[in-house]
Amino acid sequence: MAGATRTSRFEFALEIANAFGLDRSLVEGVSMADLKWSARRPADSSLDVGRATRLLKNKPLKLAPALERLKKSMKEMK
C-alpha cells in the first residue's frame, strides 16, 4: 500500500525534512542516471491508491498528516 500523495523521491525527502525540522538545504537533487545503480529503477514509482481509497474504511493518508503521525508516534516511543 502507498500514501495518497504522489511525490518524487526528492520532494519526499524535502517533506521529511520539513516535518522533522531538519535543514532542507542538505537535501540535494540528483539525476537517476548519475546514481549508476546496478538494477534499473523507474523514473516514476508512484502507486495508484484509488481502489484502496474507494474500498477501505481507513483511507490512505496524504503525506503531511502521515509524517505528523510518524513524528507523534516516535515521540511516544521515547
PDB file of N, CA, C and O in Angstrom:
ATOM      1  N   MET A   1       0.839  -1.175   0.000  1.00  0.00           N
ATOM      2  CA  MET A   1       0.000   0.000   0.000  1.00  0.00           C
ATOM      3  C   MET A   1       0.884   1.239   0.000  1.00  0.00           C
ATOM      4  O   MET A   1       2.052   1.183   0.387  1.00  0.00           O
ATOM      5  N   ALA A   2       0.333   2.323  -0.425  1.00  0.00           N
ATOM      6  CA  ALA A   2       1.066   3.585  -0.505  1.00  0.00           C
ATOM      7  C   ALA A   2       0.197   4.701   0.054  1.00  0.00           C
ATOM      8  O   ALA A   2      -0.986   4.503   0.333  1.00  0.00           O
ATOM      9  N   GLY A   3       0.791   5.862   0.212  1.00  0.00           N
ATOM     10  CA  GLY A   3       0.048   7.014   0.699  1.00  0.00           C
ATOM     11  C   GLY A   3      -0.723   7.700  -0.419  1.00  0.00           C
ATOM     12  O   GLY A   3      -0.603   7.330  -1.587  1.00  0.00           O
ATOM     13  N   ALA A   4      -1.507   8.688  -0.056  1.00  0.00           N
ATOM     14  CA  ALA A   4      -2.386   9.364  -1.002  1.00  0.00           C
ATOM     15  C   ALA A   4      -1.719  10.530  -1.730  1.00  0.00           C
ATOM     16  O   ALA A   4      -2.350  11.160  -2.578  1.00  0.00           O
ATOM     17  N   THR A   5      -0.472  10.825  -1.420  1.00  0.00           N
ATOM     18  CA  THR A   5       0.223  11.930  -2.075  1.00  0.00           C
ATOM     19  C   THR A   5       1.219  11.388  -3.080  1.00  0.00           C
ATOM     20  O   THR A   5       2.090  10.590  -2.734  1.00  0.00           O
ATOM     21  N   ARG A   6       1.090  11.820  -4.323  1.00  0.00           N
ATOM     22  CA  ARG A   6       2.054  11.430  -5.345  1.00  0.00           C
ATOM     23  C   ARG A   6       3.197  12.437  -5.288  1.00  0.00           C
ATOM     24  O   ARG A   6       2.975  13.643  -5.393  1.00  0.00           O
ATOM     25  N   THR A   7       4.406  11.943  -5.123  1.00  0.00           N
ATOM     26  CA  THR A   7       5.551  12.828  -4.957  1.00  0.00           C
ATOM     27  C   THR A   7       6.813  12.175  -5.498  1.00  0.00           C
ATOM     28  O   THR A   7       6.885  10.951  -5.611  1.00  0.00           O
ATOM     29  N   SER A   8       7.784  12.972  -5.826  1.00  0.00           N
ATOM     30  CA  SER A   8       9.078  12.427  -6.272  1.00  0.00           C
ATOM     31  C   SER A   8       9.903  12.052  -5.037  1.00  0.00           C
ATOM     32  O   SER A   8       9.576  12.442  -3.916  1.00  0.00           O
ATOM     33  N   ARG A   9      10.951  11.309  -5.259  1.00  0.00           N
ATOM     34  CA  ARG A   9      11.837  10.947  -4.149  1.00  0.00           C
ATOM     35  C   ARG A   9      12.448  12.203  -3.522  1.00  0.00           C
ATOM     36  O   ARG A   9      12.599  12.287  -2.303  1.00  0.00           O
ATOM     37  N   PHE A  10      12.797  13.180  -4.371  1.00  0.00           N
ATOM     38  CA  PHE A  10      13.378  14.430  -3.894  1.00  0.00           C
ATOM     39  C   PHE A  10      12.370  15.211  -3.052  1.00  0.00           C
ATOM     40  O   PHE A  10      12.697  15.678  -1.961  1.00  0.00           O
ATOM     41  N   GLU A  11      11.142  15.352  -3.562  1.00  0.00           N
ATOM     42  CA  GLU A  11      10.102  16.062  -2.803  1.00  0.00           C
ATOM     43  C   GLU A  11       9.788  15.349  -1.498  1.00  0.00           C
ATOM     44  O   GLU A  11       9.511  15.994  -0.487  1.00  0.00           O
ATOM     45  N   PHE A  12       9.831  14.029  -1.514  1.00  0.00           N
ATOM     46  CA  PHE A  12       9.593  13.237  -0.315  1.00  0.00           C
ATOM     47  C   PHE A  12      10.639  13.564   0.757  1.00  0.00           C
ATOM     48  O   PHE A  12      10.310  13.750   1.928  1.00  0.00           O
ATOM     49  N   ALA A  13      11.899  13.629   0.331  1.00  0.00           N
ATOM     50  CA  ALA A  13      12.975  13.965   1.269  1.00  0.00           C
ATOM     51  C   ALA A  13      12.784  15.368   1.840  1.00  0.00           C
ATOM     52  O   ALA A  13      13.022  15.590   3.027  1.00  0.00           O
ATOM     53  N   LEU A  14      12.358  16.316   1.007  1.00  0.00           N
ATOM     54  CA  LEU A  14      12.108  17.674   1.481  1.00  0.00           C
ATOM     55  C   LEU A  14      10.963  17.706   2.494  1.00  0.00           C
ATOM     56  O   LEU A  14      11.043  18.428   3.488  1.00  0.00           O
ATOM     57  N   GLU A  15       9.913  16.945   2.259  1.00  0.00           N
ATOM     58  CA  GLU A  15       8.779  16.892   3.182  1.00  0.00           C
ATOM     59  C   GLU A  15       9.184  16.270   4.518  1.00  0.00           C
ATOM     60  O   GLU A  15       8.718  16.708   5.570  1.00  0.00           O
ATOM     61  N   ILE A  16      10.037  15.265   4.482  1.00  0.00           N
ATOM     62  CA  ILE A  16      10.544  14.666   5.720  1.00  0.00           C
ATOM     63  C   ILE A  16      11.347  15.707   6.498  1.00  0.00           C
ATOM     64  O   ILE A  16      11.201  15.838   7.713  1.00  0.00           O
ATOM     65  N   ALA A  17      12.195  16.443   5.784  1.00  0.00           N
ATOM     66  CA  ALA A  17      12.976  17.499   6.438  1.00  0.00           C
ATOM     67  C   ALA A  17      12.050  18.532   7.073  1.00  0.00           C
ATOM     68  O   ALA A  17      12.280  18.956   8.205  1.00  0.00           O
ATOM     69  N   ASN A  18      11.010  18.936   6.357  1.00  0.00           N
ATOM     70  CA  ASN A  18      10.040  19.901   6.897  1.00  0.00           C
ATOM     71  C   ASN A  18       9.381  19.372   8.160  1.00  0.00           C
ATOM     72  O   ASN A  18       9.319  20.067   9.174  1.00  0.00           O
ATOM     73  N   ALA A  19       8.895  18.156   8.096  1.00  0.00           N
ATOM     74  CA  ALA A  19       8.134  17.581   9.214  1.00  0.00           C
ATOM     75  C   ALA A  19       8.975  17.449  10.478  1.00  0.00           C
ATOM     76  O   ALA A  19       8.465  17.609  11.587  1.00  0.00           O
ATOM     77  N   PHE A  20      10.258  17.157  10.311  1.00  0.00           N
ATOM     78  CA  PHE A  20      11.117  16.913  11.465  1.00  0.00           C
ATOM     79  C   PHE A  20      12.049  18.074  11.788  1.00  0.00           C
ATOM     80  O   PHE A  20      12.959  17.940  12.607  1.00  0.00           O
ATOM     81  N   GLY A  21      11.819  19.217  11.141  1.00  0.00           N
ATOM     82  CA  GLY A  21      12.602  20.402  11.438  1.00  0.00           C
ATOM     83  C   GLY A  21      14.064  20.282  11.044  1.00  0.00           C
ATOM     84  O   GLY A  21      14.939  20.834  11.712  1.00  0.00           O
ATOM     85  N   LEU A  22      14.326  19.570   9.974  1.00  0.00           N
ATOM     86  CA  LEU A  22      15.696  19.374   9.505  1.00  0.00           C
ATOM     87  C   LEU A  22      16.048  20.404   8.433  1.00  0.00           C
ATOM     88  O   LEU A  22      15.158  21.014   7.839  1.00  0.00           O
ATOM     89  N   ASP A  23      17.307  20.593   8.194  1.00  0.00           N
ATOM     90  CA  ASP A  23      17.794  21.581   7.236  1.00  0.00           C
ATOM     91  C   ASP A  23      17.553  21.099   5.803  1.00  0.00           C
ATOM     92  O   ASP A  23      18.233  20.192   5.321  1.00  0.00           O
ATOM     93  N   ARG A  24      16.587  21.711   5.136  1.00  0.00           N
ATOM     94  CA  ARG A  24      16.257  21.331   3.758  1.00  0.00           C
ATOM     95  C   ARG A  24      17.410  21.554   2.790  1.00  0.00           C
ATOM     96  O   ARG A  24      17.491  20.892   1.755  1.00  0.00           O
ATOM     97  N   SER A  25      18.298  22.481   3.122  1.00  0.00           N
ATOM     98  CA  SER A  25      19.403  22.784   2.202  1.00  0.00           C
ATOM     99  C   SER A  25      20.383  21.612   2.095  1.00  0.00           C
ATOM    100  O   SER A  25      21.204  21.572   1.178  1.00  0.00           O
ATOM    101  N   LEU A  26      20.301  20.669   3.018  1.00  0.00           N
ATOM    102  CA  LEU A  26      21.172  19.490   2.962  1.00  0.00           C
ATOM    103  C   LEU A  26      20.657  18.429   1.993  1.00  0.00           C
ATOM    104  O   LEU A  26      21.374  17.488   1.652  1.00  0.00           O
ATOM    105  N   VAL A  27      19.412  18.588   1.555  1.00  0.00           N
ATOM    106  CA  VAL A  27      18.824  17.648   0.594  1.00  0.00           C
ATOM    107  C   VAL A  27      19.215  18.110  -0.806  1.00  0.00           C
ATOM    108  O   VAL A  27      18.882  19.220  -1.223  1.00  0.00           O
ATOM    109  N   GLU A  28      19.913  17.259  -1.512  1.00  0.00           N
ATOM    110  CA  GLU A  28      20.378  17.598  -2.855  1.00  0.00           C
ATOM    111  C   GLU A  28      19.711  16.701  -3.879  1.00  0.00           C
ATOM    112  O   GLU A  28      19.624  15.487  -3.698  1.00  0.00           O
ATOM    113  N   GLY A  29      19.243  17.308  -4.949  1.00  0.00           N
ATOM    114  CA  GLY A  29      18.684  16.546  -6.053  1.00  0.00           C
ATOM    115  C   GLY A  29      19.798  15.889  -6.847  1.00  0.00           C
ATOM    116  O   GLY A  29      20.903  16.421  -6.951  1.00  0.00           O
ATOM    117  N   VAL A  30      19.499  14.748  -7.396  1.00  0.00           N
ATOM    118  CA  VAL A  30      20.487  14.034  -8.209  1.00  0.00           C
ATOM    119  C   VAL A  30      19.742  13.333  -9.343  1.00  0.00           C
ATOM    120  O   VAL A  30      18.614  12.873  -9.169  1.00  0.00           O
ATOM    121  N   SER A  31      20.372  13.262 -10.473  1.00  0.00           N
ATOM    122  CA  SER A  31      19.802  12.558 -11.610  1.00  0.00           C
ATOM    123  C   SER A  31      19.916  11.055 -11.378  1.00  0.00           C
ATOM    124  O   SER A  31      20.938  10.572 -10.889  1.00  0.00           O
ATOM    125  N   MET A  32      18.874  10.325 -11.729  1.00  0.00           N
ATOM    126  CA  MET A  32      18.938   8.868 -11.559  1.00  0.00           C
ATOM    127  C   MET A  32      20.065   8.270 -12.402  1.00  0.00           C
ATOM    128  O   MET A  32      20.656   7.258 -12.026  1.00  0.00           O
ATOM    129  N   ALA A  33      20.353   8.887 -13.523  1.00  0.00           N
ATOM    130  CA  ALA A  33      21.434   8.395 -14.388  1.00  0.00           C
ATOM    131  C   ALA A  33      22.783   8.504 -13.689  1.00  0.00           C
ATOM    132  O   ALA A  33      23.679   7.694 -13.931  1.00  0.00           O
ATOM    133  N   ASP A  34      22.929   9.502 -12.822  1.00  0.00           N
ATOM    134  CA  ASP A  34      24.196   9.693 -12.098  1.00  0.00           C
ATOM    135  C   ASP A  34      24.405   8.676 -10.981  1.00  0.00           C
ATOM    136  O   ASP A  34      25.530   8.510 -10.510  1.00  0.00           O
ATOM    137  N   LEU A  35      23.354   7.996 -10.549  1.00  0.00           N
ATOM    138  CA  LEU A  35      23.462   7.055  -9.435  1.00  0.00           C
ATOM    139  C   LEU A  35      24.131   5.745  -9.825  1.00  0.00           C
ATOM    140  O   LEU A  35      24.728   5.079  -8.979  1.00  0.00           O
ATOM    141  N   LYS A  36      24.040   5.374 -11.082  1.00  0.00           N
ATOM    142  CA  LYS A  36      24.684   4.157 -11.595  1.00  0.00           C
ATOM    143  C   LYS A  36      24.304   2.915 -10.779  1.00  0.00           C
ATOM    144  O   LYS A  36      25.160   2.104 -10.426  1.00  0.00           O
ATOM    145  N   TRP A  37      23.012   2.784 -10.490  1.00  0.00           N
ATOM    146  CA  TRP A  37      22.519   1.591  -9.800  1.00  0.00           C
ATOM    147  C   TRP A  37      22.666   0.387 -10.708  1.00  0.00           C
ATOM    148  O   TRP A  37      22.525   0.510 -11.925  1.00  0.00           O
ATOM    149  N   SER A  38      22.948  -0.774 -10.138  1.00  0.00           N
ATOM    150  CA  SER A  38      23.064  -1.976 -10.957  1.00  0.00           C
ATOM    151  C   SER A  38      21.688  -2.442 -11.441  1.00  0.00           C
ATOM    152  O   SER A  38      21.577  -3.013 -12.526  1.00  0.00           O
ATOM    153  N   ALA A  39      20.652  -2.206 -10.652  1.00  0.00           N
ATOM    154  CA  ALA A  39      19.292  -2.558 -11.068  1.00  0.00           C
ATOM    155  C   ALA A  39      18.593  -1.310 -11.603  1.00  0.00           C
ATOM    156  O   ALA A  39      18.722  -0.230 -11.026  1.00  0.00           O
ATOM    157  N   ARG A  40      17.870  -1.452 -12.679  1.00  0.00           N
ATOM    158  CA  ARG A  40      17.145  -0.315 -13.248  1.00  0.00           C
ATOM    159  C   ARG A  40      15.950   0.030 -12.368  1.00  0.00           C
ATOM    160  O   ARG A  40      15.294  -0.859 -11.825  1.00  0.00           O
ATOM    161  N   ARG A  41      15.675   1.306 -12.233  1.00  0.00           N
ATOM    162  CA  ARG A  41      14.545   1.794 -11.448  1.00  0.00           C
ATOM    163  C   ARG A  41      13.673   2.673 -12.339  1.00  0.00           C
ATOM    164  O   ARG A  41      14.199   3.404 -13.178  1.00  0.00           O
ATOM    165  N   PRO A  42      12.356   2.617 -12.174  1.00  0.00           N
ATOM    166  CA  PRO A  42      11.506   3.501 -12.979  1.00  0.00           C
ATOM    167  C   PRO A  42      11.634   4.944 -12.488  1.00  0.00           C
ATOM    168  O   PRO A  42      11.856   5.185 -11.301  1.00  0.00           O
ATOM    169  N   ALA A  43      11.493   5.888 -13.394  1.00  0.00           N
ATOM    170  CA  ALA A  43      11.540   7.304 -13.013  1.00  0.00           C
ATOM    171  C   ALA A  43      10.358   7.634 -12.111  1.00  0.00           C
ATOM    172  O   ALA A  43      10.487   8.431 -11.182  1.00  0.00           O
ATOM    173  N   ASP A  44       9.225   7.031 -12.378  1.00  0.00           N
ATOM    174  CA  ASP A  44       8.013   7.263 -11.580  1.00  0.00           C
ATOM    175  C   ASP A  44       7.621   5.947 -10.918  1.00  0.00           C
ATOM    176  O   ASP A  44       7.180   5.019 -11.596  1.00  0.00           O
ATOM    177  N   SER A  45       7.779   5.862  -9.606  1.00  0.00           N
ATOM    178  CA  SER A  45       7.445   4.627  -8.889  1.00  0.00           C
ATOM    179  C   SER A  45       6.202   4.795  -8.024  1.00  0.00           C
ATOM    180  O   SER A  45       5.984   4.035  -7.080  1.00  0.00           O
ATOM    181  N   SER A  46       5.382   5.805  -8.357  1.00  0.00           N
ATOM    182  CA  SER A  46       4.166   6.035  -7.576  1.00  0.00           C
ATOM    183  C   SER A  46       3.156   4.918  -7.840  1.00  0.00           C
ATOM    184  O   SER A  46       3.172   4.283  -8.894  1.00  0.00           O
ATOM    185  N   LEU A  47       2.292   4.695  -6.874  1.00  0.00           N
ATOM    186  CA  LEU A  47       1.277   3.654  -6.967  1.00  0.00           C
ATOM    187  C   LEU A  47      -0.109   4.283  -6.987  1.00  0.00           C
ATOM    188  O   LEU A  47      -0.329   5.330  -6.378  1.00  0.00           O
ATOM    189  N   ASP A  48      -1.034   3.653  -7.680  1.00  0.00           N
ATOM    190  CA  ASP A  48      -2.415   4.112  -7.741  1.00  0.00           C
ATOM    191  C   ASP A  48      -3.163   3.577  -6.520  1.00  0.00           C
ATOM    192  O   ASP A  48      -3.330   2.364  -6.387  1.00  0.00           O
ATOM    193  N   VAL A  49      -3.610   4.451  -5.637  1.00  0.00           N
ATOM    194  CA  VAL A  49      -4.328   4.034  -4.430  1.00  0.00           C
ATOM    195  C   VAL A  49      -5.824   4.301  -4.549  1.00  0.00           C
ATOM    196  O   VAL A  49      -6.541   4.306  -3.548  1.00  0.00           O
ATOM    197  N   GLY A  50      -6.287   4.521  -5.765  1.00  0.00           N
ATOM    198  CA  GLY A  50      -7.702   4.820  -5.999  1.00  0.00           C
ATOM    199  C   GLY A  50      -8.643   3.754  -5.471  1.00  0.00           C
ATOM    200  O   GLY A  50      -9.641   4.071  -4.825  1.00  0.00           O
ATOM    201  N   ARG A  51      -8.337   2.506  -5.738  1.00  0.00           N
ATOM    202  CA  ARG A  51      -9.202   1.416  -5.274  1.00  0.00           C
ATOM    203  C   ARG A  51      -9.197   1.333  -3.747  1.00  0.00           C
ATOM    204  O   ARG A  51     -10.251   1.154  -3.136  1.00  0.00           O
ATOM    205  N   ALA A  52      -8.046   1.460  -3.140  1.00  0.00           N
ATOM    206  CA  ALA A  52      -7.947   1.439  -1.678  1.00  0.00           C
ATOM    207  C   ALA A  52      -8.738   2.602  -1.083  1.00  0.00           C
ATOM    208  O   ALA A  52      -9.396   2.445  -0.055  1.00  0.00           O
ATOM    209  N   THR A  53      -8.676   3.748  -1.715  1.00  0.00           N
ATOM    210  CA  THR A  53      -9.413   4.924  -1.244  1.00  0.00           C
ATOM    211  C   THR A  53     -10.916   4.675  -1.309  1.00  0.00           C
ATOM    212  O   THR A  53     -11.663   5.080  -0.418  1.00  0.00           O
ATOM    213  N   ARG A  54     -11.346   4.008  -2.364  1.00  0.00           N
ATOM    214  CA  ARG A  54     -12.784   3.725  -2.520  1.00  0.00           C
ATOM    215  C   ARG A  54     -13.275   2.637  -1.567  1.00  0.00           C
ATOM    216  O   ARG A  54     -14.388   2.730  -1.050  1.00  0.00           O
ATOM    217  N   LEU A  55     -12.460   1.606  -1.327  1.00  0.00           N
ATOM    218  CA  LEU A  55     -12.943   0.421  -0.633  1.00  0.00           C
ATOM    219  C   LEU A  55     -12.634   0.347   0.858  1.00  0.00           C
ATOM    220  O   LEU A  55     -13.389  -0.267   1.612  1.00  0.00           O
ATOM    221  N   LEU A  56     -11.560   0.950   1.286  1.00  0.00           N
ATOM    222  CA  LEU A  56     -11.146   0.786   2.675  1.00  0.00           C
ATOM    223  C   LEU A  56     -11.766   1.820   3.606  1.00  0.00           C
ATOM    224  O   LEU A  56     -11.976   2.974   3.231  1.00  0.00           O
ATOM    225  N   LYS A  57     -12.049   1.387   4.805  1.00  0.00           N
ATOM    226  CA  LYS A  57     -12.542   2.314   5.827  1.00  0.00           C
ATOM    227  C   LYS A  57     -11.438   3.298   6.207  1.00  0.00           C
ATOM    228  O   LYS A  57     -11.675   4.503   6.291  1.00  0.00           O
ATOM    229  N   ASN A  58     -10.237   2.783   6.435  1.00  0.00           N
ATOM    230  CA  ASN A  58      -9.079   3.625   6.743  1.00  0.00           C
ATOM    231  C   ASN A  58      -8.400   3.986   5.428  1.00  0.00           C
ATOM    232  O   ASN A  58      -7.701   3.164   4.836  1.00  0.00           O
ATOM    233  N   LYS A  59      -8.607   5.202   4.983  1.00  0.00           N
ATOM    234  CA  LYS A  59      -8.110   5.675   3.694  1.00  0.00           C
ATOM    235  C   LYS A  59      -6.604   5.949   3.756  1.00  0.00           C
ATOM    236  O   LYS A  59      -6.071   6.258   4.821  1.00  0.00           O
ATOM    237  N   PRO A  60      -5.921   5.835   2.610  1.00  0.00           N
ATOM    238  CA  PRO A  60      -4.511   6.221   2.566  1.00  0.00           C
ATOM    239  C   PRO A  60      -4.379   7.700   2.955  1.00  0.00           C
ATOM    240  O   PRO A  60      -5.191   8.533   2.554  1.00  0.00           O
ATOM    241  N   LEU A  61      -3.363   8.002   3.726  1.00  0.00           N
ATOM    242  CA  LEU A  61      -3.161   9.370   4.200  1.00  0.00           C
ATOM    243  C   LEU A  61      -2.366  10.198   3.203  1.00  0.00           C
ATOM    244  O   LEU A  61      -1.556   9.669   2.441  1.00  0.00           O
ATOM    245  N   LYS A  62      -2.607  11.498   3.218  1.00  0.00           N
ATOM    246  CA  LYS A  62      -1.755  12.441   2.493  1.00  0.00           C
ATOM    247  C   LYS A  62      -0.414  12.462   3.222  1.00  0.00           C
ATOM    248  O   LYS A  62      -0.333  12.079   4.389  1.00  0.00           O
ATOM    249  N   LEU A  63       0.628  12.906   2.541  1.00  0.00           N
ATOM    250  CA  LEU A  63       1.976  12.828   3.086  1.00  0.00           C
ATOM    251  C   LEU A  63       2.157  13.634   4.371  1.00  0.00           C
ATOM    252  O   LEU A  63       2.680  13.106   5.352  1.00  0.00           O
ATOM    253  N   ALA A  64       1.744  14.882   4.387  1.00  0.00           N
ATOM    254  CA  ALA A  64       1.965  15.720   5.581  1.00  0.00           C
ATOM    255  C   ALA A  64       1.311  15.130   6.834  1.00  0.00           C
ATOM    256  O   ALA A  64       1.983  15.024   7.861  1.00  0.00           O
ATOM    257  N   PRO A  65       0.026  14.739   6.797  1.00  0.00           N
ATOM    258  CA  PRO A  65      -0.563  14.134   8.000  1.00  0.00           C
ATOM    259  C   PRO A  65       0.094  12.803   8.384  1.00  0.00           C
ATOM    260  O   PRO A  65       0.191  12.478   9.567  1.00  0.00           O
ATOM    261  N   ALA A  66       0.537  12.047   7.401  1.00  0.00           N
ATOM    262  CA  ALA A  66       1.202  10.772   7.700  1.00  0.00           C
ATOM    263  C   ALA A  66       2.524  11.019   8.422  1.00  0.00           C
ATOM    264  O   ALA A  66       2.862  10.304   9.365  1.00  0.00           O
ATOM    265  N   LEU A  67       3.267  12.029   7.980  1.00  0.00           N
ATOM    266  CA  LEU A  67       4.535  12.348   8.645  1.00  0.00           C
ATOM    267  C   LEU A  67       4.295  12.885  10.053  1.00  0.00           C
ATOM    268  O   LEU A  67       5.083  12.618  10.961  1.00  0.00           O
ATOM    269  N   GLU A  68       3.218  13.637  10.239  1.00  0.00           N
ATOM    270  CA  GLU A  68       2.890  14.124  11.582  1.00  0.00           C
ATOM    271  C   GLU A  68       2.561  12.963  12.514  1.00  0.00           C
ATOM    272  O   GLU A  68       2.959  12.968  13.678  1.00  0.00           O
ATOM    273  N   ARG A  69       1.836  11.969  12.007  1.00  0.00           N
ATOM    274  CA  ARG A  69       1.541  10.774  12.820  1.00  0.00           C
ATOM    275  C   ARG A  69       2.822  10.032  13.178  1.00  0.00           C
ATOM    276  O   ARG A  69       2.986   9.573  14.309  1.00  0.00           O
ATOM    277  N   LEU A  70       3.728   9.915  12.210  1.00  0.00           N
ATOM    278  CA  LEU A  70       5.001   9.254  12.458  1.00  0.00           C
ATOM    279  C   LEU A  70       5.777  10.004  13.532  1.00  0.00           C
ATOM    280  O   LEU A  70       6.306   9.396  14.463  1.00  0.00           O
ATOM    281  N   LYS A  71       5.842  11.314  13.402  1.00  0.00           N
ATOM    282  CA  LYS A  71       6.564  12.145  14.373  1.00  0.00           C
ATOM    283  C   LYS A  71       5.978  11.976  15.776  1.00  0.00           C
ATOM    284  O   LYS A  71       6.714  11.840  16.754  1.00  0.00           O
ATOM    285  N   LYS A  72       4.657  11.985  15.860  1.00  0.00           N
ATOM    286  CA  LYS A  72       3.982  11.827  17.147  1.00  0.00           C
ATOM    287  C   LYS A  72       4.277  10.446  17.747  1.00  0.00           C
ATOM    288  O   LYS A  72       4.571  10.341  18.937  1.00  0.00           O
ATOM    289  N   SER A  73       4.201   9.403  16.941  1.00  0.00           N
ATOM    290  CA  SER A  73       4.443   8.039  17.454  1.00  0.00           C
ATOM    291  C   SER A  73       5.906   7.871  17.885  1.00  0.00           C
ATOM    292  O   SER A  73       6.194   7.146  18.837  1.00  0.00           O
ATOM    293  N   MET A  74       6.810   8.530  17.195  1.00  0.00           N
ATOM    294  CA  MET A  74       8.225   8.454  17.586  1.00  0.00           C
ATOM    295  C   MET A  74       8.454   9.140  18.924  1.00  0.00           C
ATOM    296  O   MET A  74       9.251   8.664  19.732  1.00  0.00           O
ATOM    297  N   LYS A  75       7.767  10.253  19.170  1.00  0.00           N
ATOM    298  CA  LYS A  75       7.884  10.947  20.449  1.00  0.00           C
ATOM    299  C   LYS A  75       7.325  10.075  21.570  1.00  0.00           C
ATOM    300  O   LYS A  75       7.874  10.058  22.672  1.00  0.00           O
ATOM    301  N   GLU A  76       6.245   9.356  21.300  1.00  0.00           N
ATOM    302  CA  GLU A  76       5.617   8.495  22.289  1.00  0.00           C
ATOM    303  C   GLU A  76       6.494   7.297  22.638  1.00  0.00           C
ATOM    304  O   GLU A  76       6.375   6.742  23.730  1.00  0.00           O
ATOM    305  N   MET A  77       7.360   6.898  21.737  1.00  0.00           N
ATOM    306  CA  MET A  77       8.240   5.743  21.961  1.00  0.00           C
ATOM    307  C   MET A  77       9.405   6.087  22.887  1.00  0.00           C
ATOM    308  O   MET A  77      10.026   5.184  23.447  1.00  0.00           O
ATOM    309  N   LYS A  78       9.709   7.352  23.057  1.00  0.00           N
ATOM    310  CA  LYS A  78      10.856   7.748  23.885  1.00  0.00           C
ATOM    311  C   LYS A  78      10.625   7.493  25.340  1.00  0.00           C
ATOM    312  O   LYS A  78      11.497   7.773  26.162  1.00  0.00           O
TER     313      LYS A  78
END
